[in-house]
Amino acid sequence: MSEPIAYLKGEFVPASQCTLPVFDLGIVMGAAVTDLVRTFHQKAYRLEDHVRRFYQSCKYARITPPVTIEESISISEKLLENNAQQYPDSELTLVFYMSAGEHAVYAGSAGIPEEMKPTYLQHTFPLRSDLWKVSFTEGMHCVTPTARHTPPQCLSSKIKHRNRLHMWIGQQEAQLVDPKSMPLFLDVNGNITETAGSNFVIYRNGQVVSPRRGNVLWGISLVVLEELLDSMGVPFVEQDLQTYDVLNAEEAWMPSTPYCLAPVVRFNGLPIGDGVPGPIWRNLIHRWSDLVGKDIYQEFTGA
């Protein structure tokens, strides 16, 4: 089998050669933004939405993309068309990454060149649906670590970036409680925000409640969830949520690009609702499957 390709600094290269120098500012300072797309039937889902958000993140980070949005989409389509042939039986995940560029002297702002050339790459890898099988069959356990969500007053929650050390620390803490748990971060005021890789919502009293959008990264899958709920006539609202609200919810879910919507059945060791994936979640997964033309439950469980 020939090797998949990636896009790096204006060129298509073998994936094994898609590497960054140690002095790239994405490594040195975490000065990088990212996004992630998945395929259905090996076609990118909501690609334009993801690319638009990626470019908005770049603008906030003061990183000027070297190509247009339209050119980025063309690059993505070429990567997916080529790499799908390498994995004919798998869906793909497409990653966007752009850093501020290279800074070889490590001298802080004094040593940064006046004109930086951003480092832009795209690459793919097969979607590992087996990683979330238990999440679908048994449900997830979320744990609140001591590490807090970065306040939007310090760094906007609206961008998808690579400053995630607090998420790494929170993950290690949560897994001391339960090796299979997902950290769910509180903000500095004790409000629920998001996990390390997904949004978080609850269902109670006939409506779905999300943390306020100014305090979380507003995911593309969260937008899809809003659309599905609207088609069902289920209200979707934004409110501050505390741990009390999660524990007293009927259901809770994690919207995320790779797995669409996963049920959360335990929170800090206690059951949510009946402690099993609930009927509203099952209805939503069925509707989401109709939307994308693929049985999502079967994709992740094999059943």
N, C-alpha and C positions, 0 to 999 in steps of 0.2 A: 504494500500500500504506500503510495506516495505521501509526502508530508503535507499537513495543512499549511496554509499561508496566514500571515498577519500583515498589518499595515503599520509601518514605523517610519516617522520623519519623512513622509512623502513617497515611500517606496513599499511595494509588496515584497515581503521576505519570507523565507521558511520560518515557521513558527518557532523552531528551536533557536533561531537567531534574533528573535524579538526580545532584546535585553536592554537594560538601562545602565549607564555608568553610575558608580557609587556617588558621584558628585552631582547627580541630577537633583534639582531642587525639590522634586517630589519625595526624594529620599532624605535629603539634608534638612528640609524645613517642613515637609508635609504639604508643600505648596502645589497641590494637585486636586483636580476635580475628576469625577468619574460618572458613569451611568452604566446600566445593564439592561439588555433586552433578551427576551427568549423567543423561540420560534414555536409555532404550531404548524404541523405538516411541513416543517423546515422553511417556513416563511415568517419573517420577523413580525411580531405582534405589537401594534401601536408604536412603530418605529419613529414616526414623525414626532409623536409626543415626547419620547425619550430624548431624541436629538435636540428638540427645542429646549427642553429642560437643561440638557448638557450645556448648550450655548449660553443659556441664562446664568448657569453656575460659573461659566468661564468669565462672563462679564463682571459678575460680582467679585470674583477672585482677581480681577485685573489681568487676566490672561487672554490675549487676543488670538483666536484660532487662526491657523495659517490657511485654512480653506473655508469655503462657504458651507452653509447647512446643506444645500443641494449636493455639493461635492461630497460631504460626509455621508449622506444617504447613498450615493453611488458607490462609495468605497465599501459601505456595509453590505450592499447588495452583491457586490463582486465577491467579498469574503464568504458570505453565506452560500452563494451559488457554488463556489469552488469547494468549500470545506464540507458542505452537505454530502458531496460525493465520497468523502473520506469516511463518513459515518451515516450510511444510508438508512440505518435502522434506529437512529437517535435524533431527538430534538437537539438544538444547539442553543448555547448561551453566548451572546455577543457583548463584549466589554468595551466601553469607551474610557480612555484615560488621557488626560492632558495635564502636564506639569508646566511650571513657569519657565523651564529650560535648564541649562547646565550652568553650574557655578563652581569652577574648579578650585578656587583659592580658599573657600570656607572662611571668608573674612567679614561675614555679615553684610549689611547694606553698603558698607564702604567699598566692598570688592565686587559688587554686582555690576556688570556692564550696563551702559546706558540703554542699549537696545538688546533685549532678550529675545531669543528664538525659542518659542514653546516646543516642548516635546509632545508629539501627538501620536498615539497608537490606538489601534483596534485589534482585538484578537478574539478568537472563539474557543469554546471547549464544549464537549458533549454534556447535556443536562443529565445529572445523576438523579433520576427520579427515585431510586431506591433509598436515597438519604432521608426522604420524608415519608416513607411507607408507614412507620409507626405513628407519625404525626396525624395521618389520615385515619388509620384504623383505631387508634387508642386516644389520640388527642395530645396536645402539648401541655407542659408544665412551665409556667412563667414564675420567675423569682426576681424580687427587687434587690439589687446589690447596693452597697454603700456608695459606689461611684455614681455621681449625678450626671444628668443630661447637661451638655454644654448650654449655658443660658444664651438665648438669641441676642441678648444685649452684648455678648462677647463675639459670637459668630453666628450668622444667620442660620436658622434651622431649615431654610428653604432650599439650600444648595446641597448637592450630594458630593461630599469631599472625602479626603483621605486622612483627616485629623481624627483618628479613632482609637487613640490609646486608652481613653476612658472606657470605651466599649470592650476592648480586649481585657482590661482589668475587671470590668463588671462580669464578663463571661467567665473568667476564672473563679470569681467569687460565687457566682450562681451555681457553677458545676461542683463546688464543694458541698452544696446542699443536695444537688441531684445532678449526676453526670449528664443526664439527658435534657436538662432544663434549658430554657431560653431566658437571658436577662431582660427584664422589662424595667426601663430606667425612669426614675422619678426626677422632676426638676428640683431646683433649690427650694421651692415652696411646698414640695410634697405632692405635686400633681403628676399623674401618669403621663408619659410622653410616648415612647416607641421602643422597640427592641433594637438589637444590633443589626437587624436585616429586614425589618418589616414595620408596618404601622400596626396599631392595636386599637380595636373597637369592642364595645360591648352591646348586647341586645337586652333591653329591659322595657317592660310596659309597652310593648308594641312598636318601639322605635330603636334605631341604632344610634349610639352615641360615640363620637370620636373626640379625642383631645383637640383643642383649638389649633387651626392650621398655622398660626404664627409661632407655635412652639414645637412643631414637628416637620420633618420632610414630607410633603404631601405627595404620596406615591401615586404612580400611574395606576396601579392595581386598586388603590383606594378610590380613584376616579371611576374605574370600572364598577366597583362595588356600589358607589353612589348611583350609577346609571341603572344597575340591576334592581336596586331597592326602589328606585323611582318607578320602574316598570311594574313592580309588585305593589305599589302603593304604600310602601313602608317608609315613614319619615326618617330622615337622616339629619342629625343635629350635631353641633359642636358645643361642647361644654368642658369645663374643668372637671377632671375625674380624679378621685382619690382611691386609695386601696379599699376603702369601705364600699365604694361603688362597684369595684370589680368583684369583690367577694359576694355581693348581693345581686349580681347580674344573673340573667337566665342563661345566656350564652356569651362567649367571647371568641373573637377571631383575630387572626393575623393576616392581613392582606400583604402579599409580596409577589414580585414578578416571577420568580422561579416556580412557585407552587400555587400561585393565585390566591387561595384562601385556606388557611389551616385553622382547625378548631383548637381553642385553649380550654382545657377541662379542669386544670388545677392552678391555683395561684398561691404562692408561698405555703405550699403544702396542703391547702384546703381545697375541696371540690368547688367548682363553679357549676351552678345548677345541679343536674343529676350526676355530674362527674364523668359524662361521656359525650362524644360528639352529638350535637343537638339537631332537631328537625329543621330549624331555619337554615342552619349551615348546609345541611344536605340538600335542601331546596335550592339554595344559592349555587352550590357546586353543579347541580343539574342544569340550572339556567346558564351558568358560565360555560358549561360544556356545549350547550346548544349554540352559544354565541361564537365559540371558536371552532365548532365542528369536530370536537374530539372529546371522548369520555375522560375527563380529568381524574375522576376517582379511580378509574381503571388504570390510567397512566401511572399513578403513584402507588397503587396497591397491587396491581396485577390481577385484581378480582373483578 
